[in-house]
Amino acid sequence: MERIECPKISVVTPLYNASKTIKKTMLSVLGQTFKEFEFIIVDDGSTDDSVSIVKSFDDDRVVLLHQKNSGASAARNYGIRTARADVIAFIDSDDLWHPNRLEHDYELFVNSEFDEKVLLTNFYMMNPDYEIVHFPPEQNFHGLLREVKYFHPYFYNPGASMMNKSVIEKVGYFNDKSVHHEDYEFALRLIDNFPFIYSKERLFYYLYDMNSKSKRSFDEYDYSKSHLAILDKFFEATKNEYSQEFIEQVREQCLRTQIFSLLSLKNNIKDSKKLYEEELHNKKAFACSARGLCSILSFVLGINLVLFSRLVIQNLYRLYFKYIKRIRINDQMKELFEED
């Protein structure tokens, strides 16, 4: 395919030692029904066969860049600065897009009444075997987001987003000085400045592996590396813009998420219990939720019921989608998997 002189979308992917997954990711991007894009892949100092796999694709839309190992945020920033299109979309090197993802979401994006905005698309969560294991609830937002729930640490996923390049230039790029929750810090700046639109179709497949080393690498809770630290810095920088009541509600939401994450991702009962006892104020609201009740029972029994429950739930979802709903990624992207 000939190089597109004026691409409508620049797709940016950070790449680091992803030889096991990058081929499928590239096939899912290059197999899009929408063709007018460039695909910028930024190698972040890979030491495996990732780069050679990228080079094996004979497609002029692929732009391969190199940098010394500096992290995913620095790689994304390099790709954004290089991008020639006004619209930026992200996908990580282990995620997948349905073939209609760009066509469907770009139409929503350009037909929005907002000049500058961020689009978030709905998605499925998949395991390393490319089986659907979970999915986030359907949202319904349009415009500036000023509700507590949109400040949730996991509201924003780069791979589900599409935005004007000018939006990034105005709010600032990803924070490449930190490797901890930099996407959350970036999301807070987006929410604070620009409207969001929502695409309800699930055309993005996000790899979610509870057992991956990257998700379980920090055994001890460190406030300076937490979502809460990022949130506190954000509110400090936006003084008087948000009421104290709103700030307290958002902090409580963040604390509840941090407690649950320490249990479900890091198997850390000690620090999650400490946060619950010393920092969380609205314990009653937490106890009335399914996640909170499961967390509290874990503290009382000294057994991580959260981790066990999430594994059970994910397997139930996997079986549900595979045998009852019969929604298989292999079927939805048959050509992609056959070519591999």
N, C-alpha and C positions, 0 to 999 in steps of 0.2 A: 504494500500500500504506500502511495506517495505521501511525502511529508506534507502536513497541512500547514499552509502559510499563516492562516489566522484561526487558530483553534478557538472554539467557543468555551471549552472547559479544559483546565489543567488538572490532571489527576496526580497527586503527590503521594509517594510511598517511601518511607524510611526502610532501609534494608540492612539487617545485620544477622549473619549466620542463619539464614532461613532456607537452606537448601532443601529441606523436607517439604516445604509448603509454597515457596515462591512460584513454582510453575503453575499450580492450580490457581493461585491468585492472579497471575498474569493472564492466564487463559480466560478467567472470568471477566477481567477488564477489557481485554482485546476482543472478546466475543460479544461486546455490547451491541445492541441494535442501533444505538446512537453512535455515530462514527467520528464526529468532528471534535476530537479531543487529542491532547498530547498526554503522554504517560511518563511522568518524570519519576525515575527511581534513583534514590540517593543512597549509594553504598556507604555505610558507616564503618568502614574498615573491616569488612568481613574477612574471616580466615578460612572459611569452608568453600564449597563450590557454588555459592549463591551467584556470584558475578558471572561465572561461565554459563550458568543456566539462563540468566537474563540475556547474555550475548547470543545465545542460541536462537532467540526469536528474531526472525527476519521481518520486522515491522518498523517502518519509519516513524511511527508515532511514539516509539519508545525512545526516551532520552535518558541515558545512564550517566550519572554524575558520581564523583568520588570525594570523600573527605576522610580525614583520620578519625578514629573512633571518638566521637563526642556526644553520642546519645541521640535518641529518636527526635527530641525537640530541635536540636541543631540541624539534623537531617531534614526535618520538615521545613524549617526556616530557609535552608539553602534551596530547597525545591520551590518554595513560595516565591523567593526572590528571582528565581530563574523563570518562573511561569510567564507565559505570554498571553494567556487568556484572562478575561476579567472575572471569571468564575473559577473558584478553587474547590476541588473535592479531594477527600483523603481516603486512603485505604491502607491498612497495615499489611505486612507481607505474609500473614497467615489467615487473613479473612477472605471472604468471597462476596461477589455481587451477583444477583440474579441478572440475566441478560437484558432485562428491561429497566434496570435501575436508573441509568443516566437519562434515558429517553423520558421515562415517567416523571422523575424528579426535576429535570431541567425545565420541562413544560410548566410545572407548578411554579418553579422559581422565577422564570422570566415573565409569567403572567400575573405575578403578585403585584399588588398596588404599591408596595414599598420599593423605593429606589435601591436602597442598601439593606440587606437582611441576611439572616442565617436560616437555612433549611435543615431540619432534622428528619430523617426517614426512620420508619419503624423497622424492626429487625427480629430475627431469630438468633438464639444462642446455640452454638453447636460445640460438640466435643471433638477431640483430635481425630476421631473416626468419621467425622462429617455427618454426625447424627444430631438432630435437633433435641436439645435437652431442656430448654426453657425459652420463655419469651416475655418481654416486658409488657405491661398493660397498655392498651391503646390510649393515646393522649388526645387532647383537643385544645391546642393553644394557637393563637394567632395574634401577633403584635408584641408589644413590650411585656415582659414577664415580671410581675411584681408580687407574685405569690410565694409563700414559704416553700412549697413543694418543688419549685423550679430551681431552688438553691441546693437541692440534694446533691451530694458528692458524685452520684452516678447518673445524673440527669443527662450529661453531655458525653457523647462518644465520638471521637474524631472521624471514625470510619462511617458514621451515619450522617455526617454533616456536609453541607455545601454552602458556600458563602462568596460574596464579592471579595476580590482581592483588596479593594479599597477599605473594606471592613477591617481586615487584618492590619493594614497599614495604619489605620486610625487608632485601634485599640492596642496595638503592639503585637509583636510576634510571640511564639511560644517561649517560655522561660527556659533557656538552655543552660542556666546555671544550676538547675536542680533536676534530679531524676525522680523526684517523689511527687506524684499527683500533679504534674505540670499541666495536664489537660483540664483539671478542675480549676486551677488558677486562671487559665486562658478562658474557660467557660464563664467565670464570674465577670470578667471584663466584657465579654460579649453580651451577657444578660444585662449588664449595667448600661449599655450604650445603644444596642440595636434590637429591632423587632425580630421575632422568630416566626417561621411558618412550619407547618407540620405535614408530612406525607405519611398517611396511615398504612400504605401498602408495605408488606414485609419483604423488601427486596435486598436486604443486606444480611449476611450471615457472619456473626461475630464469634470468633473462637474463644471459648471460655473453658479453661482447664483449671479446676480447683486444685489440682496436684502439681501445677507447674512451679518451678523453683522461683520464678519471678514474683509469683503471688504469695509465696510462703517464705521469702528470704529473710524477713525481719521478725525475729521471734519476740523481741522486747518492744513495747510501745514507746515511741519517742515523739513527744509533742511537736518538736521542731520539724518533724518529717510527716506530720499528720495533715489530714484534710482540715482539721480544726485550726491549726496554725495558719494555713492559707486563708481560711475564712476570716480569722481575726485581723490579719494584715489587710485584707480587702476592706473590711468595715472601718479600720483605722484610716485608710486612704480615702474613704468616701464619707467623711464625718458630716453629720447633719442631714445626709441624704435619706437615711433610713431611720425610722423610729426605734427607740430602745426596746420596745415591746417586740417589734419585728426581728431585731437582731437576736434577742433572747430566744425566740421561737426557732430561728434558723440554726442557732448554736445547739439547741436541744436536739433538733433533727440530725444535725451532724454528729453529735455525741452518740445518739442511738445507733446511727449507722456505723460509727467507729467501734462501738462495743460489739455489735453483731459481726463486723468484719474480722475483728480480732479472734472471734470464735470460729467463724466459718472458713476463713482463709488462712489463718495462722495458728489455729488450734491453741490459742492462748487464753486460758481461763483466768489466770492470775491477774493480768493487766486489764482485761475486760471487766472483771469484778471490781477492781480498784476504781476504774472510771465510773462504773455504775454507782458505787457507794459514795465516792468523793466529789464527783463532778455533775452527775445527772440530777437535776432538781425535780423534774416532773416524773417521778418513778411510777406513779399511778397510771399515767397514759402509756408508758412503756409496757407495764404489766398487762394492760388490756389488749395489747397487740399480740398476734401469734408469734412474731419474732421475739418480742420482749419476754413473753411467758416462757418460751423455750430457752431463752438466755438465762432467766432467773432460776429455772429448774436446774440448769447446768451448774450455776453457782452453788445451789443448795446441795446437789448430789455429788458435785465434784467430777461429773462426767460430761463430756462435751456432746450434749444432745443436738446442738445446732449443726455441727459438722455431719453427724449421722443423719439427721433429718434432711439436710440439703442433698446428700448423696441419694437418699431414698426418693426424694421428690424428683430429682433430675432423672433418675432411672425410670420412674413412672411416666414422666413426660416423654422420654425416649421411646418407651414402648407404646404410649398413646399415639404419638405422631407416626411411628413406624407401622403399627398394625391396625389401628382404628381409623385415624385420619388419613393414613397412607400418604403422608407428605414426606417424601424422601428427597434430600438434596441431589442424590444421584439421578433421580427421575426428572427433577426440575431443570437440571443442567446436564442432561444426558451426553450431549456432544462434548462438553468440557471433560467429563470423566472418561469418555471413550478415547479421546485424543491422548489423555495421559496414560 
